[in-house]
């Protein structure tokens, strides 16, 4: 003799049928396996299902009812996606093939004809419900595994980004900087590609990858000798020529990191490392690109780099006040930049100051 399940822990079946006799027959068939709830019309049945869809493990639904028919209920359940959550069985004497076809298209698990044969109905319903639950568990498991894989992928992305940032920061330390320079370049670049007219040239995700790539702009300095990199005075002509090679060295270094080549930031990082010292008039380096021959991202990072460098104390210079830095940029004393870019930069420069000077003091009126 099988032990009856505890009523409090049994799944709940909802019977929706306008016939008292039909409901009683179905109740007798399934009461040993389910907690039974009843509704004598489609409106009430739908309200219960919509109000607490997770509370029902089985729906036994008559087709022909006054007011809202079983097919009407089924259409609404399908529209709300509930036929994927609750196994639905039509209990009907309907033989119209169009009705039955629509019922299956709307997601019913099975159609059981009236008059019902108790042991056949119970076996068919239980078998299908078990398959439904197994499928749902499998679907949930697949979803869980997908979320786990996505989480692992995100952790790998964060690790890769962390390694990129660590490499870039380490080079800044070697250059006598605190590592904040690359963070500021990142923030300025992201601002320019999201909060100015230049946002129209990239998608939001591209802006994020370009900003990430910007922190690697000086990665080639790892190949520059300390005596030149940290020289407190003016570089000689030969030393300057060696210093200029950090652009090509940076691109070559990035080429040699297989993991980075699979990162969406790679194409921007290589371009920026190679070309952030190019200038609008073609007098930059290493390739002497002129005008729009140089990508917009390399132009913006180049301008951000100059701006931050002018406002920062270095081994060979003191920090300049913003007003003087802007004058030099506008006058082309640090190389000629895209006039449209300079115009936009001057218009929004005060919004960039918190990124450069920090947010501890939001009053920058004291800065020239």
N, C-alpha and C positions, 0 to 999 in steps of 0.2 A: 504494500500500500504506500502510495507516494504521500510524503508529508506536504501539507498545504503551506504555501508561502505566507509569511506574516503580512497581514493586511497593510500595515503601516509602511512596509518596504516594497510592496508590489508596485509594478508600473500601473499607470492609469490609462484606461480606454474610454474614449468618448463615443457614445452612440447618438447619432443625430437622425431621427426618424419621426415622422408625424403619427405613426401608428403605434398605439400602446401595445398591441399584441406583438408586433415585430420587435419593439424594444425589449419586451419581456423575454422573447425567445432568445434574442442575442445576448441578453444579460445572463440568462441561465447557462448559455454555452461558454461564456468567457469569465463568469464570476469567480471560477476557481483559479484563475491565472492573473486576473487584473482587478484593480479597484475600478468600479464602473461608475461613470457619470453619464447623465442623459440630458438631451435637449430635444424638444418636440418640434423644432422648426429651424430653418437654416440660419436665420438672423441670430438666434441665441447661440447656436453652435459656433458660428463664426466669431461672435464676440468673445466666447470663452477661449477659443484657440488663439485669437489675436492678443487677448489680454494676458495669457500665460502659456505661450507656445512650448516652453521647456517642460511644462507640467504634464504633457500627454505623450504617451508612447504608441498610441494606436487610435485611428479614427475610422469608425464604421459609419458610412454616410449613405443615406437613402437618396435616390435621384429625384423622384417625383414627390414634391412637397409644395403646399400652398405658399405663396410669397416667394421667398428666395429658394430656388431649387438646389439640389445637390450639385449640379453642374455650375450654377452661379457661385456657390460656396467654393467649389474647386477652382474656379477661375481666379477668385480673390486670393485664395491660398497660394496659388501658383504665382500671381503677381507679386506677392510679398515674399516669395522664396520659401514658404513654409512646407511645400510638398517635398522639399529636400531634407527637411528636419523631422517630419512626422509621416510615418507610413499610412497611406490612405487607401481604404477598401470601399468600393461601391457595392452596396447591397441593393439589388434592383431586379425588377421583372422586365426592365426595358431591353428590347432586342434591336432597336434602331442602330444600325452599324455606324452611322455618322456620330451619334451620341457616344458610343463606345470608343470610337477612334479618337474623338476629342478628349475623352476622359483619360485615355492612355497618354495622349500628347501633353495633357496638363499635369501628368505625374502620378496617377494612381498606380498602386502596386499590383492590384488585381481587381477584377470585377466578378462578383459572386451573385449568381442568379437566385431569385425567389421562385418557389419556396426553398428555404435553406435546409440542407441535411446536416444536422449538428456535427457529427464526427468528421465529415468532409470539410465543413467550414473551418472548424477548429484546426485541423491538420494543415489546410492550405494557408490560413492566416498565420499560424505559428511558424511554419516553415519560411514564409516570406519575411515575417518580422525578424526572424533570426538572421536571414541573409541581409536584410536592411541594416540591422545593428552591426553586423560584421563589416559591411561596406562602409558604414559611418565611422566605425572604429579605425578601419584601414585608412579612410580619408583623413581622419583626425591625426593618425600617426604620421601619414605622409606630410600633412601640414606642419606638424611638430618638427619633423626632420628638416623640412624646408626652412622653418624659422631658425633651427639650430645651425644649418648651413649658412644662412644669411648672417646670423650672429657671428659665426666663425669668420666669414668673409669680411665682415665689418671690423672684426678684431685685427685681421691681417692688414686691411687698409689702414687702420689706425696705427698699427705697428710700422708699416712702411712709411706713412706720413711722419711718424715720430722719428724714424731713422733719418729721413730726409732733413727734418728740422734739426736733428742733433748734428748731422754732418755740416750743415750750413752754419749752425751756431759755433761749432768747434773751429771752423775756419775764421769766424769773426773773432773768437778769443785769440787765435794765433795772430790776428792782425791788430791785437791790442784793443778790440772792442768788447762790449759786454754781451753781445748776442742780441741786444735789443734792436740793432739796426735791421736785421732781416725780418723781425716781427713788424717793425714799422713799414718796411717796404711792402710786406704782405698786406697790411691793413690799408695803406694808401692805394695800392693797386686794386684791391677789392672795392674800395670806395669809388675809385674812378670808373670801374666797370659795372657798378651797380647803382650809383647815385648821380651820375652825370649823363650828358648826352651820348657818351660812348657806350652806355649800356645797350643801346640799340644794335650794336654790332656783334654781340655775343648772347648766348643763352645764360640763364642764371647758373647752370651747372658748369658751363665753360668758364664763367667768371671765377668760380671757386677753384677750378683747376689752374687757371692762369695765375691767380694769387698764390696758390701753393707753389707753382713753378718759379714764381718771382724770388722766393727765398734762396734759390740756388743760383742766382745771377752771378755771384762771385766765387762759385765753387772752384774755378780754375786757379784761384790764388793759392791753393794748396801746393801748387807746383812752383810758386815764386819763392826764391831764397829769402830767408828772414832779413838779411842785411838790406835788401831792397824793400821788402814789404813793410818793415818797421823803421825805415830810415827817417830820422826826425827832420832832416832838411830837404831841400829840393833835389830831385833825382837828376842825374846826368842824362845826356841824350841816350847813351847805351843802356843805362838802367831803365829809363822810361820805355825803351823798345822791349826790354825783357818784361816789364810790368804789363805792357799791352798784350803780351801773349796769353794772359790769363783768360781771355775770351775764347781763344781757340782751344787752350788747354781744358777749359771748362766743358766745352762741347765734346771734346774727345773723351774726357773722363765719364761724362754721362752716357756716352755711347758704349762704354765698357761695363755698365752695370745692367746685366740681363733683367733683373727683377724690375728695375726702373723702366726699362723699355716697354714693359707690359702695363705700366701705370699711365692713365689718361693724361697726366700732367707732363709726361716725357716730351712730347713734341713741342710744347710751349717752353719747357725748361731748357731744352737744347737751343732753341731759337733765341731765347732771352739771354742765356749765358754767352752765346756767340755775338749777339748784336746789340746789347744794351748800351754800347758806347758809340754806335753809329749816330750820325747827326743829319738833320734835314737837308743841309747844304752839301752833303757828300764828303765832308771833311772829318768824319769820324773813322773808327777802325773796328774790326780788322779788314773789312772788305770795301770800305768807302761807299756804302749804299747811300742813295740819294732819294729824298722825298719818300713816297709811299713804297719804294723798294724795300724799306724796312717795315716789318710788321707793326701793327698798332700796339700789340702787347709789349714788344721790345722798346718802342718809343715811350710808352707810359712808364715802364720800369726804369728806363734810363733817366727820365725826368724826376721820378720819385727818388732815385738814387742820388742824383745831384742835389735835390732839395734837402734831403735828410743829411747828406754829407756836409752841406754848407751850415746847417743848423747844429752840427755836432762837433765836439772837440775831438781832434785827432792829434797824433804825435807830432804832426808837422804844422798844425794850425789851431787857433782858438775857434770856438763856435761863433757864428755870425748871428745878428738879430734877424728876424724874419723879413723886415722891410728891406734890408740890404741884400739878403739872399734872393728875394723876388726881383729886386732891381737888376742883379747880375744875370738872373735867368732871362728876364725880359730883354736885356741888352745883348744877350748872346755871348756873355763872357765865359760861359761854361760850355760853349758849343751851341749851335743854332738848332732849336727845336721846332717842331711843327707849329706854325703860328696859331692854328685853331686849337691845338692842344694847350699851348701856353695861355691863350685867352681864357679857356675854360678853367685851367688850373688857377690862374690869378683870381677868377671869380669865386672859386670855392675854397681857396687856400685857408681861410680862417676856420672853416669847418674841419680842416685836417689837423689843426694845431693840437687838439686833444690827443690825437694819435701819436704825435711827435713828442709833446711835452708831458703826456700823462694826464689822467683825469682827476688827480688829487685836488687840483685847483682849477675850477672851471672858469675863473676870471682871468682872461688873457689880455685885458686892457693895458696892463703894464708893459706888454711886449711891444716894441716898436713895429 
